[in-house]
């Protein structure tokens, strides 16, 4: 009986939440929709401006009002850069009058 050891209990009920590290310095953030979405509706709303930050929630300006939102509903708003000179190329051929390709 002395050789029997108890097995460590694995706690599966504690969810591991993901939070962006760069969220501490981000100015515009996307807000996750927390309701049943319509068909083909994106999961995040427009980027909103961050007014104030605290460890568990951010204060955002939504429709000219300030609202406190949990950090678990936020996502970084990253805008594409257009510094690449080959971002848009045009191609002419007999079949196609003019096509634009975005890389």
Phi, psi and omega in degrees: 000334182287341181277346181282128179243149177282143179273141178294139181274131178267126182265106181267350185277351180268110181284146175263113183265142180261128177231131178294134179289322182285001179292338181294331183247003183284138178266303174269138178226152173272147181248125181287138178281126183250040177223175176289124184273155174284171179296137179059023176272135181293153182286344181237146177272175183309157177292137181241154181277135179274125180266313184216150180237142170221171187301326185247346180212156176245151173260120182247154173264107180243116180054050179061023174230152178266134180224139176273129184229138178295146182291343180284347177262004186253151177220146180298140174261105182251122181264142179289145178265146180247037180277349180284119181291338179266024182296323178229123177240149176251148183226126179250138174207175179289327183283321183247132180295306175199129179239144176246132180246131176255122181276000000 
